[in-house]
Amino acid sequence: MTRISWARTGIKIASAALVAAAGTCAVYEALVERKDRVDFPAPGALVDIGGYRLHMVRSGAGGPTVVLDAGLAGFSLDWALVVPRVAAFTEVVAYDRAGYGWSDEGPDPRDSAQIADELHTLLHAAGIEPPYVLVGHSFGGFNVRLFANRYPDEVAGMVLVDPSHEDEITRMAAQMRKDYRWLERAEVPVLRFMGLLARLGGVRLAVERGWSTLLAPFNALPEPERSMALAYRMIPRFFRTAGREDLMYRRSGEQARHAGTVGDMPLVVLTGMGSEELGASPLPFVSADNLSQAAARMGPFKRELHADLARRLSTRGEHIVTERSGHLIALSEPELVAEAIRRVVTVSRACAVPSSSRGGEE
């Protein structure tokens, strides 16, 4: 046998071994995911909204009902520390957008207009009557602004938690814009790669071995919420859904731009000016130090954009800045988020017509 023949044979054996190893990893991942579905069933209700189901958790009593929408690559458990605080004074709903958590995947496009319509259908299908106080974190801010634009008679107020801004790219300084566009171009390919890695159990291995800080923020949650948040963030569907939303990020921003203002509706915008003290990296190979440096550069710029939202969207807009938290305020400073919600709920109750039959703690 010639050297070339030996080399070809070696390549074939190595390829077969890699395929076998990948198959074994994929089978193991599938078995673990199946076990997680048994160990961590949906804590709330699964509501059919027209051929696919969305998961939602209701807590508390009274009105207006507070509706929580997480950021990109986020779902109901992102609000686990906020929900009980809000449930103490009114009804609160945390839900999983299509494709996240316990919700089924939904149709394209995964932009804010589609998401707002799905949320509206969910709330009505579940029998949750308006008015609503909408709370959106990051990308969720686009979603709730679209909801308020499309269904203005059903919205009593809004809280935007470190929200995305439609001009955050175009209004950046030249160097910052260059850096951000590099990251923006990288996000979707990285999310696709992460989906493949997750299918082979690679994400789970990295998290369990401590090689990745991707899920570090959820260490702030009590059990079993922490384990559930991790389990449903290590599966291929999670990364696939995040990629589908990320593809529509600019489009969602433009939709929010054209949604206009909310008049004199009570509005609070929260800005986290601290570093990412929880040590989270939204992408692999991006260190917590990189994030802290980026947060420091972006801080003043972000403060300006958020002040613009509070000023422009509502004549009753209020801007609150915290130095204790970075982007993930709901996990690092949930009491601040709950207090902002309480303020909007209180104002909306004071403005409600006297004949309203919906009540709650003042």
JOGI-V683034 format. One record per backbone hydrogen bond with DSSP energy under -0.5 kcal/mol. NH is the residue of the N-H (numbers start at 1). CO is the residue of the C=O. E is the energy in kcal/mol with one decimal. If there is no record, write none. Layout:
NH/CO/E
NH/CO/E
This chain:
6/2/-2.5
7/3/-2.6
8/4/-2.6
9/5/-2.6
10/6/-2.7
11/7/-2.5
12/8/-2.3
13/9/-2.5
14/10/-2.7
15/11/-2.8
16/12/-2.6
17/13/-2.4
18/14/-2.4
19/15/-2.6
20/16/-2.5
21/17/-2.6
22/18/-2.8
23/19/-2.6
24/20/-2.3
25/21/-2.5
26/22/-2.5
27/23/-2.2
28/24/-2.5
29/25/-2.6
30/26/-2.3
31/27/-2.2
32/28/-2.4
33/29/-2.6
34/30/-2.1
35/31/-2.1
36/32/-2.5
37/33/-2.1
38/34/-1.4
39/35/-3.0
40/36/-2.9
45/56/-2.5
47/45/-0.6
47/54/-2.9
49/52/-2.8
54/47/-2.4
55/96/-0.5
56/45/-2.3
57/94/-2.8
59/92/-2.2
63/359/-0.7
65/131/-1.4
66/91/-2.8
67/133/-2.7
68/93/-2.9
69/135/-3.0
74/71/-1.4
78/75/-2.5
79/76/-1.8
80/77/-1.5
82/79/-1.1
83/79/-2.7
84/80/-0.6
86/82/-2.0
87/83/-3.0
88/84/-0.6
89/86/-2.2
90/86/-1.6
91/62/-1.1
92/59/-2.9
93/66/-3.2
94/57/-2.1
95/68/-1.1
96/55/-2.5
97/95/-0.5
99/104/-1.4
100/97/-2.3
103/100/-2.4
104/53/-2.7
111/109/-1.3
115/111/-2.4
116/112/-2.7
117/113/-1.9
118/114/-2.2
119/115/-2.4
120/116/-2.3
121/117/-2.4
122/118/-2.6
123/119/-2.6
124/120/-2.0
125/121/-2.8
126/122/-2.1
127/124/-1.1
128/123/-2.8
129/127/-0.8
131/154/-0.5
132/154/-2.4
133/65/-2.6
134/132/-0.6
134/157/-2.3
135/67/-2.9
136/159/-2.2
137/69/-2.3
138/161/-2.0
140/137/-2.8
141/138/-2.1
142/138/-0.5
142/139/-1.0
143/139/-1.3
144/140/-2.4
145/141/-1.7
146/142/-2.0
147/143/-2.1
148/144/-2.5
149/145/-1.7
150/146/-2.3
151/147/-2.7
154/151/-1.9
155/152/-1.2
156/132/-3.3
157/132/-1.1
158/266/-2.1
159/134/-2.5
160/268/-2.8
161/136/-2.7
161/159/-0.6
162/160/-0.8
162/270/-2.5
164/138/-1.8
168/165/-1.8
171/167/-2.3
172/169/-1.3
177/173/-2.9
178/174/-2.1
179/175/-2.4
180/176/-2.6
181/177/-2.5
182/178/-1.6
183/179/-1.8
184/180/-3.1
185/181/-2.6
186/182/-1.5
187/183/-1.7
188/184/-0.7
189/185/-0.6
190/186/-2.4
191/187/-2.7
192/188/-2.3
193/189/-2.4
194/190/-2.8
195/191/-2.0
196/192/-1.9
197/193/-2.8
198/194/-2.8
199/195/-1.8
200/196/-1.2
201/198/-1.6
202/197/-2.8
205/201/-2.1
206/202/-2.4
207/203/-2.4
208/204/-2.7
209/205/-2.1
210/207/-1.0
211/206/-2.5
212/206/-1.1
216/213/-1.6
218/215/-1.4
219/216/-2.1
220/217/-1.6
221/218/-1.3
226/222/-2.0
228/224/-2.4
229/225/-2.9
230/226/-2.1
231/227/-2.6
232/228/-2.2
233/230/-1.5
234/230/-0.5
234/231/-0.9
238/235/-0.9
239/235/-1.1
240/236/-2.5
241/237/-2.5
242/238/-2.2
243/239/-2.2
244/240/-1.9
245/241/-2.2
246/242/-2.5
247/243/-2.0
248/244/-0.6
248/245/-0.8
249/246/-1.5
252/248/-2.8
253/249/-2.2
254/250/-2.2
255/251/-2.1
256/252/-2.3
257/253/-2.2
258/254/-2.0
259/255/-0.6
259/256/-0.7
260/256/-0.5
260/257/-0.9
262/313/-3.5
265/262/-1.6
266/156/-0.6
267/316/-1.1
268/158/-1.7
269/318/-3.0
270/160/-3.1
270/268/-0.5
271/320/-2.4
273/271/-0.7
273/322/-3.3
274/322/-0.5
274/325/-3.4
277/275/-2.6
279/276/-2.2
281/213/-0.6
286/283/-1.2
287/285/-0.6
291/287/-1.8
292/288/-2.5
293/289/-2.4
294/290/-2.3
295/291/-3.0
296/292/-2.1
297/293/-1.9
298/294/-2.5
299/295/-1.8
302/298/-3.2
303/299/-2.6
304/300/-1.8
305/301/-2.0
306/302/-2.6
307/303/-2.3
308/304/-1.9
309/305/-1.9
310/306/-2.3
311/307/-2.2
312/308/-2.9
313/309/-2.6
314/310/-0.7
315/263/-2.6
317/314/-1.3
318/267/-1.8
320/269/-2.9
320/318/-0.5
322/271/-2.8
329/327/-1.3
331/328/-1.1
332/328/-2.0
333/329/-3.0
336/333/-1.0
337/333/-1.3
338/334/-2.6
339/335/-2.1
340/336/-2.1
341/337/-2.2
342/338/-2.5
343/339/-2.1
344/340/-1.8
345/341/-2.8
346/342/-2.8
347/343/-2.0
348/344/-2.6
349/345/-2.3
350/346/-1.9
351/347/-1.6
352/348/-0.6
352/349/-0.8
356/353/-1.8
